């Protein structure tokens, strides 16, 4: 299963709490998460997913860059 993690750089606190709850639930799931991990919530999720993961989740980091 693949999951894309997207979040605005400005979001209400309830979304942040829910987003981190989702990261907790997905941390050890056998899935692939694709994200740029650039918004504050995405960055915190990445830190959490990398710390203490038992290797179940796979991450694909796609940093956004402007094209010339």
MOPAC internal coordinates of N, CA, C and O (Angstrom, degrees):
PM7 1SCF
backbone

  N    0.0000 0     0.00 0     0.00 0    0    0    0
  C    1.4502 1     0.00 0     0.00 0    1    0    0
  C    1.5260 1   107.93 1     0.00 0    2    1    0
  O    1.2310 1   120.96 1   -37.33 1    3    2    1
  N    1.3230 1   115.77 1   142.67 1    3    2    1
  C    1.4544 1   121.67 1   177.34 1    5    3    2
  C    1.5234 1   109.13 1  -117.09 1    6    5    3
  O    1.2310 1   120.92 1   -36.46 1    7    6    5
  N    1.3261 1   115.84 1   143.54 1    7    6    5
  C    1.4614 1   122.48 1   178.59 1    9    7    6
  C    1.5152 1   107.68 1  -132.22 1   10    9    7
  O    1.2310 1   120.48 1   -44.91 1   11   10    9
  N    1.3319 1   116.68 1   135.09 1   11   10    9
  C    1.4576 1   120.93 1   174.00 1   13   11   10
  C    1.5179 1   107.80 1  -102.52 1   14   13   11
  O    1.2310 1   120.38 1   -47.54 1   15   14   13
  N    1.3168 1   116.88 1   132.46 1   15   14   13
  C    1.4573 1   122.32 1   179.83 1   17   15   14
  C    1.5239 1   107.69 1  -107.83 1   18   17   15
  O    1.2310 1   121.00 1   -66.85 1   19   18   17
  N    1.3227 1   115.69 1   113.15 1   19   18   17
  C    1.4573 1   121.85 1  -179.61 1   21   19   18
  C    1.5262 1   108.63 1  -131.12 1   22   21   19
  O    1.2310 1   120.66 1   -40.41 1   23   22   21
  N    1.3218 1   116.34 1   139.59 1   23   22   21
  C    1.4559 1   119.95 1   178.77 1   25   23   22
  C    1.5226 1   108.88 1  -155.21 1   26   25   23
  O    1.2310 1   120.92 1   -37.25 1   27   26   25
  N    1.3211 1   115.84 1   142.75 1   27   26   25
  C    1.4549 1   121.55 1   175.80 1   29   27   26
  C    1.5230 1   109.57 1   -69.24 1   30   29   27
  O    1.2310 1   120.48 1   -26.41 1   31   30   29
  N    1.3161 1   116.70 1   153.59 1   31   30   29
  C    1.4653 1   119.25 1   176.86 1   33   31   30
  C    1.5235 1   111.14 1   -71.92 1   34   33   31
  O    1.2310 1   120.35 1   163.27 1   35   34   33
  N    1.3275 1   116.94 1   -16.73 1   35   34   33
  C    1.4634 1   121.40 1   175.87 1   37   35   34
  C    1.5224 1   107.96 1  -121.53 1   38   37   35
  O    1.2310 1   120.72 1   -64.45 1   39   38   37
  N    1.3099 1   116.22 1   115.55 1   39   38   37
  C    1.4585 1   120.03 1   178.44 1   41   39   38
  C    1.5281 1   108.71 1  -149.37 1   42   41   39
  O    1.2310 1   120.56 1   -24.81 1   43   42   41
  N    1.3226 1   116.53 1   155.19 1   43   42   41
  C    1.4613 1   119.61 1  -179.85 1   45   43   42
  C    1.5264 1   111.93 1   -68.84 1   46   45   43
  O    1.2310 1   121.16 1   -21.15 1   47   46   45
  N    1.3247 1   115.39 1   158.85 1   47   46   45
  C    1.4628 1   121.61 1  -178.33 1   49   47   46
  C    1.5148 1   113.74 1   -57.77 1   50   49   47
  O    1.2310 1   120.51 1   146.69 1   51   50   49
  N    1.3315 1   116.63 1   -33.31 1   51   50   49
  C    1.4693 1   119.07 1  -179.98 1   53   51   50
  C    1.5236 1   111.25 1   -63.85 1   54   53   51
  O    1.2310 1   120.72 1   145.33 1   55   54   53
  N    1.3173 1   116.22 1   -34.67 1   55   54   53
  C    1.4709 1   120.34 1   178.40 1   57   55   54
  C    1.5278 1   109.82 1   -69.21 1   58   57   55
  O    1.2310 1   120.22 1   140.89 1   59   58   57
  N    1.3192 1   117.18 1   -39.11 1   59   58   57
  C    1.4661 1   121.19 1   179.16 1   61   59   58
  C    1.5302 1   110.10 1   -62.33 1   62   61   59
  O    1.2310 1   120.83 1   133.07 1   63   62   61
  N    1.3265 1   116.02 1   -46.93 1   63   62   61
  C    1.4655 1   120.16 1   179.42 1   65   63   62
  C    1.5254 1   110.29 1   -61.48 1   66   65   63
  O    1.2310 1   120.39 1   134.46 1   67   66   65
  N    1.3242 1   116.87 1   -45.54 1   67   66   65
  C    1.4632 1   120.42 1   179.80 1   69   67   66
  C    1.5308 1   110.47 1   -64.29 1   70   69   67
  O    1.2310 1   119.97 1   139.47 1   71   70   69
  N    1.3280 1   117.67 1   -40.53 1   71   70   69
  C    1.4569 1   121.36 1   179.74 1   73   71   70
  C    1.5190 1   112.51 1   -62.30 1   74   73   71
  O    1.2310 1   120.34 1   138.70 1   75   74   73
  N    1.3245 1   116.96 1   -41.30 1   75   74   73
  C    1.4596 1   119.82 1   178.08 1   77   75   74
  C    1.5269 1   111.15 1   -69.78 1   78   77   75
  O    1.2310 1   120.54 1   147.04 1   79   78   77
  N    1.3370 1   116.58 1   -32.96 1   79   78   77
  C    1.4711 1   119.71 1   174.22 1   81   79   78
  C    1.5277 1   110.58 1   -62.84 1   82   81   79
  O    1.2310 1   120.53 1   141.13 1   83   82   81
  N    1.3155 1   116.59 1   -38.87 1   83   82   81
  C    1.4684 1   120.60 1   177.66 1   85   83   82
  C    1.5276 1   110.06 1   -65.41 1   86   85   83
  O    1.2310 1   120.37 1   137.91 1   87   86   85
  N    1.3452 1   116.89 1   -42.09 1   87   86   85
  C    1.4667 1   120.03 1   178.47 1   89   87   86
  C    1.5231 1   110.69 1   -61.03 1   90   89   87
  O    1.2310 1   120.20 1   140.55 1   91   90   89
  N    1.3368 1   117.22 1   -39.45 1   91   90   89
  C    1.4622 1   120.84 1   177.81 1   93   91   90
  C    1.5314 1   109.86 1   -62.31 1   94   93   91
  O    1.2310 1   120.82 1   135.80 1   95   94   93
  N    1.3212 1   116.04 1   -44.20 1   95   94   93
  C    1.4671 1   120.23 1  -178.14 1   97   95   94
  C    1.5272 1   111.93 1   -66.61 1   98   97   95
  O    1.2310 1   120.13 1   147.39 1   99   98   97
  N    1.3286 1   117.36 1   -32.61 1   99   98   97
  C    1.4624 1   121.03 1  -175.83 1  101   99   98
  C    1.5188 1   113.90 1   -90.57 1  102  101   99
  O    1.2310 1   120.11 1   170.14 1  103  102  101
  N    1.3200 1   117.40 1    -9.86 1  103  102  101
  C    1.4638 1   121.27 1  -171.19 1  105  103  102
  C    1.5239 1   113.98 1   -53.36 1  106  105  103
  O    1.2310 1   119.63 1   138.09 1  107  106  105
  N    1.2918 1   118.31 1   -41.91 1  107  106  105
  C    1.4626 1   120.77 1  -176.81 1  109  107  106
  C    1.5209 1   112.95 1  -111.02 1  110  109  107
  O    1.2310 1   120.57 1  -167.80 1  111  110  109
  N    1.3228 1   116.52 1    12.20 1  111  110  109
  C    1.4627 1   120.61 1   179.67 1  113  111  110
  C    1.5302 1   109.84 1   -76.41 1  114  113  111
  O    1.2310 1   119.89 1   -32.00 1  115  114  113
  N    1.3119 1   117.81 1   148.00 1  115  114  113
  C    1.4696 1   120.65 1   178.46 1  117  115  114
  C    1.5317 1   110.99 1   -81.35 1  118  117  115
  O    1.2310 1   120.75 1  -111.25 1  119  118  117
  N    1.3306 1   116.18 1    68.75 1  119  118  117
  C    1.4669 1   121.65 1  -177.11 1  121  119  118
  C    1.5193 1   110.09 1  -132.76 1  122  121  119
  O    1.2310 1   121.28 1    -9.27 1  123  122  121
  N    1.3113 1   115.16 1   170.73 1  123  122  121
  C    1.4584 1   122.49 1   173.56 1  125  123  122
  C    1.5129 1   107.87 1  -113.62 1  126  125  123
  O    1.2310 1   120.27 1   -49.86 1  127  126  125
  N    1.3335 1   117.08 1   130.14 1  127  126  125
  C    1.4626 1   122.26 1   178.05 1  129  127  126
  C    1.5230 1   108.00 1  -111.44 1  130  129  127
  O    1.2310 1   120.99 1   -53.05 1  131  130  129
  N    1.3276 1   115.71 1   126.95 1  131  130  129
  C    1.4582 1   122.73 1   179.47 1  133  131  130
  C    1.5178 1   107.71 1  -111.26 1  134  133  131
  O    1.2310 1   120.39 1   -51.41 1  135  134  133
  N    1.3462 1   116.86 1   128.59 1  135  134  133
  C    1.4570 1   120.43 1   179.28 1  137  135  134
  C    1.5207 1   109.55 1  -164.29 1  138  137  135
  O    1.2310 1   121.21 1   -18.31 1  139  138  137
  N    1.3137 1   115.30 1   161.69 1  139  138  137
  C    1.4560 1   120.77 1   172.18 1  141  139  138
  C    1.5182 1   110.95 1   -84.89 1  142  141  139
  O    1.2310 1   120.39 1   160.67 1  143  142  141
  N    1.3276 1   116.85 1   -19.33 1  143  142  141
  C    1.4569 1   124.16 1  -179.83 1  145  143  142
  C    1.5291 1   111.12 1    50.80 1  146  145  143
  O    1.2310 1   120.77 1  -130.01 1  147  146  145
  N    1.3392 1   116.12 1    49.99 1  147  146  145
  C    1.4591 1   120.52 1  -177.49 1  149  147  146
  C    1.5235 1   113.69 1  -111.91 1  150  149  147
  O    1.2310 1   119.16 1   147.05 1  151  150  149
  N    1.3215 1   119.21 1   -32.95 1  151  150  149
  C    1.4637 1   120.05 1   178.64 1  153  151  150
  C    1.5270 1   108.46 1   -72.30 1  154  153  151
  O    1.2310 1   119.99 1   -19.77 1  155  154  153
  N    1.3321 1   117.62 1   160.23 1  155  154  153
  C    1.4715 1   119.38 1  -179.82 1  157  155  154
  C    1.5408 1   113.46 1   -54.50 1  158  157  155
  O    1.2310 1   120.10 1   136.85 1  159  158  157
  N    1.3231 1   117.42 1   -43.15 1  159  158  157
  C    1.4618 1   119.91 1   179.42 1  161  159  158
  C    1.5258 1   111.11 1   -65.50 1  162  161  159
  O    1.2310 1   120.36 1   138.40 1  163  162  161
  N    1.3199 1   116.93 1   -41.60 1  163  162  161
  C    1.4671 1   120.49 1   178.85 1  165  163  162
  C    1.5294 1   110.90 1   -63.89 1  166  165  163
  O    1.2310 1   120.16 1   140.21 1  167  166  165
  N    1.3419 1   117.29 1   -39.79 1  167  166  165
  C    1.4661 1   120.89 1   178.90 1  169  167  166
  C    1.5254 1   110.97 1   -63.53 1  170  169  167
  O    1.2310 1   120.52 1   135.28 1  171  170  169
  N    1.3209 1   116.62 1   -44.72 1  171  170  169
  C    1.4700 1   120.16 1   178.60 1  173  171  170
  C    1.5211 1   111.01 1   -64.68 1  174  173  171
  O    1.2310 1   120.69 1   141.22 1  175  174  173
  N    1.3256 1   116.28 1   -38.78 1  175  174  173
  C    1.4608 1   120.11 1   177.92 1  177  175  174
  C    1.5218 1   110.58 1   -63.10 1  178  177  175
  O    1.2310 1   120.41 1   138.12 1  179  178  177
  N    1.3354 1   116.82 1   -41.88 1  179  178  177
  C    1.4638 1   120.87 1   179.02 1  181  179  178
  C    1.5221 1   110.57 1   -61.80 1  182  181  179
  O    1.2310 1   120.26 1   133.64 1  183  182  181
  N    1.3311 1   117.11 1   -46.36 1  183  182  181
  C    1.4673 1   120.23 1   178.42 1  185  183  182
  C    1.5242 1   110.47 1   -57.55 1  186  185  183
  O    1.2310 1   120.85 1   135.16 1  187  186  185
  N    1.3157 1   115.98 1   -44.84 1  187  186  185
  C    1.4607 1   120.52 1  -178.87 1  189  187  186
  C    1.5286 1   111.03 1   -66.43 1  190  189  187
  O    1.2310 1   120.30 1   137.93 1  191  190  189
  N    1.3321 1   117.03 1   -42.07 1  191  190  189
  C    1.4580 1   120.63 1  -178.44 1  193  191  190
  C    1.5291 1   111.84 1   -66.72 1  194  193  191
  O    1.2310 1   120.38 1   146.08 1  195  194  193
  N    1.3336 1   116.88 1   -33.92 1  195  194  193
  C    1.4625 1   120.23 1  -179.92 1  197  195  194
  C    1.5206 1   111.98 1   -78.24 1  198  197  195
  O    1.2310 1   120.16 1   148.75 1  199  198  197
  N    1.3194 1   117.29 1   -31.25 1  199  198  197
  C    1.4629 1   121.40 1  -177.88 1  201  199  198
  C    1.5262 1   109.84 1   -86.76 1  202  201  199
  O    1.2310 1   120.61 1   -60.78 1  203  202  201
  N    1.2824 1   116.44 1   119.22 1  203  202  201
  C    1.4491 1   121.09 1   173.14 1  205  203  202
  C    1.5174 1   115.33 1    78.39 1  206  205  203
  O    1.2310 1   119.77 1  -167.73 1  207  206  205
  N    1.3137 1   118.05 1    12.27 1  207  206  205
  C    1.4629 1   119.36 1   178.00 1  209  207  206
  C    1.5169 1   109.51 1   -73.42 1  210  209  207
  O    1.2310 1   120.72 1   -40.47 1  211  210  209
  N    1.3053 1   116.22 1   139.53 1  211  210  209
  C    1.4643 1   119.85 1   179.89 1  213  211  210
  C    1.5279 1   111.23 1   -87.37 1  214  213  211
  O    1.2310 1   120.38 1  -169.02 1  215  214  213
  N    1.2989 1   116.87 1    10.98 1  215  214  213
  C    1.4548 1   120.17 1   176.42 1  217  215  214
  C    1.5130 1   114.56 1    93.47 1  218  217  215
  O    1.2310 1   119.64 1  -176.27 1  219  218  217
  N    1.3305 1   118.29 1     3.73 1  219  218  217
  C    1.4527 1   120.44 1  -179.27 1  221  219  218
  C    1.5160 1   112.60 1   -73.25 1  222  221  219
  O    1.2310 1   120.34 1   138.99 1  223  222  221
  N    1.3189 1   116.95 1   -41.01 1  223  222  221
  C    1.4569 1   121.70 1  -176.29 1  225  223  222
  C    1.5311 1   110.27 1   -88.17 1  226  225  223
  O    1.2310 1   121.05 1   -39.40 1  227  226  225
  N    1.3260 1   115.60 1   140.60 1  227  226  225
  C    1.4654 1   121.81 1   174.55 1  229  227  226
  C    1.5215 1   106.91 1  -111.98 1  230  229  227
  O    1.2310 1   120.15 1   -39.23 1  231  230  229
  N    1.3238 1   117.33 1   140.77 1  231  230  229
  C    1.4613 1   121.59 1  -177.35 1  233  231  230
  C    1.5174 1   110.65 1  -117.55 1  234  233  231
  O    1.2310 1   120.80 1   -42.06 1  235  234  233
  N    1.3159 1   116.08 1   137.94 1  235  234  233
  C    1.4554 1   122.70 1   171.66 1  237  235  234
  C    1.5130 1   106.12 1  -119.99 1  238  237  235
  O    1.2310 1   120.44 1   -64.46 1  239  238  237
  N    1.3366 1   116.76 1   115.54 1  239  238  237
  C    1.4519 1   121.75 1  -178.85 1  241  239  238
  C    1.5301 1   107.94 1   -98.58 1  242  241  239
  O    1.2310 1   121.02 1   -58.15 1  243  242  241
  N    1.3228 1   115.65 1   121.85 1  243  242  241
  C    1.4662 1   122.35 1  -178.87 1  245  243  242
  C    1.5215 1   108.42 1  -121.76 1  246  245  243
  O    1.2310 1   119.72 1   -97.46 1  247  246  245
  N    1.3270 1   118.15 1    82.54 1  247  246  245
  C    1.4594 1   119.06 1  -179.02 1  249  247  246
  C    1.5204 1   111.21 1   -65.12 1  250  249  247
  O    1.2310 1   120.79 1   -44.65 1  251  250  249
  N    1.3046 1   116.10 1   135.35 1  251  250  249
  C    1.4669 1   121.40 1   179.69 1  253  251  250
  C    1.5251 1   108.92 1   -77.29 1  254  253  251
  O    1.2310 1   121.11 1   -47.47 1  255  254  253
  N    1.2705 1   115.49 1   132.53 1  255  254  253
  C    1.4578 1   122.22 1   177.74 1  257  255  254
  C    1.5238 1   107.58 1  -134.82 1  258  257  255
  O    1.2310 1   121.06 1   -35.60 1  259  258  257
  N    1.3016 1   115.58 1   144.40 1  259  258  257
  C    1.4729 1   117.97 1   176.73 1  261  259  258
  C    1.5168 1   108.90 1   -75.08 1  262  261  259
  O    1.2310 1   121.07 1   -33.05 1  263  262  261
  N    1.3213 1   115.55 1   146.95 1  263  262  261
  C    1.4458 1   119.76 1   178.34 1  265  263  262
  C    1.5208 1   109.01 1   -97.98 1  266  265  263
  O    1.2310 1   120.71 1   -45.42 1  267  266  265
  N    1.3163 1   116.24 1   134.58 1  267  266  265
  C    1.4765 1   119.34 1  -178.13 1  269  267  266
  C    1.5084 1   112.80 1   -69.78 1  270  269  267
  O    1.2310 1   120.10 1   180.00 1  271  270  269

